[in-house]
Amino acid sequence: QVQLVESGGGLVQAGDSLRLSCAASGRTFSQTAMGWFRQAPGKEREFVAATSWDGFSTLYADSVKGRFAISRDNAKNTLYLQMNNLKPEDTAVYSCAAGQTVLPIRSLYNYWGQGTQVTVSS
């Protein structure tokens, strides 16, 4: 079993930056990929970014390319999402997830955190 806990969300102005963290614990060995998803009010949960634990595979949604960066600290079992140049449309609950492959498909991730709120004002 894997437990995931997100932190780092908050209220910021457009153009500002935030770094989200996701602490993983439990039996993570078989969950070789981790990703970030977000869900805005009235919308479906959408893929943001994902990476393999070894860092050799990464994937970003088109909407965040060039602004967000996913990274991980294997020693700390922690995943990060550095978000720069935030826009109001980035407002959402951001959740981290653990799975077996770096793909933008929600159903392929097996474990989920509760999420952290990111609100970007204009």
N, C-alpha and C positions, 0 to 999 in steps of 0.2 A: 504494500500500500504506500501511497505517496500523499504527502500533505504539502500544500502550497499556500503561502501567505504573502499577499501583495502589500506594498506600502509606497508612500511618496507622492500620492496624489494631492491635489489642492486647487485653489483658485488663483489663476494668473491672468495677466493681460495678454492680448494678442502680441506675438513677437517674442514673448518670454520663453523660458526653458524650464523643464522639469526632468528629473530622473526617477523613474519608477524602479522598485526592487521587488523581486519575488524570491522568497526564501523557500527552498525545497528541503523536505526531510522524508524519512522513511526509506523504502526500498526503491531507489531511483535507477538502479543499474539497467533495467530493461527499458526504461523510458529515455531513449537516447536523443530525443528532440524536445525542445521547449519553445513555446511561442506566446505571443501576446494577441489577444482579441479585444475588441471593444464593442460596446453597445450604447448607442445614442438613444435619447428618448424617442419612442415611436418607430424605431428601426430595428432590424434584425442584427444579431451579433455578427460582426465582420472581422475578418483576418487583418492583422496589422503587420506582424513580423514573426519570424521563427528562426531558430538556429539549432544546430546539433551541438551536443556537449563538447565535441572536439573542435568546434568552431569552423570547420571546413565547409559547411553548408549553411547558407543564409538565404532568406527570402523576405522581401518587403512588398507590402501593398503599394500600388502606384501612387496612392494619395499621400504616402508618407516618405517616399524615396527622396533622399537628399536632405531630409529634415530629421528623421529618426534614425537611431542606431541601436541595434540589439547586441548585447554582449553578455558574457557570463564569467563567473569566478568559480572554477571547478572545486577549488579547495574549500570554498565557503558554501558550495551548493546553492549559489545565488545567481539569478538571472536579472539583467537590467534592461531598461529601455530608456535611452537618452532621447528626449524630445526637445527639439530646437525649433525656433520660429513657429510657435504654436499658433493655430488659427481657431476661430470660434467653432468651426466645423469639426475640430478635434475633440470637442466636449463629449464625454462619454464615460461610462464605467469601464475601466480597463482591467481585464482578467488575464492572468498567466495560466498556461496549460502545459501539461507534460504528455508526450506521446512517443511514437516509435519512428516517425519520419517527418522530415521538414516539408510539409505541404500545407496549403492554405485551406484545409478542409476540416471543419469543426468536429465532425464525427470521428476523425482519426486521432483525436487527443483523448486520453483516458482519465486524466485528473485535472481538476480545475480549482483555482482559488476563488475566494468570495468577491474579489474585485476591489478596486480603489477608484474613487471619483476624481476625474479631471475636468475642471470647468475653465474655459477660456473666454474671457470677456473681451468685447471690442472697444 
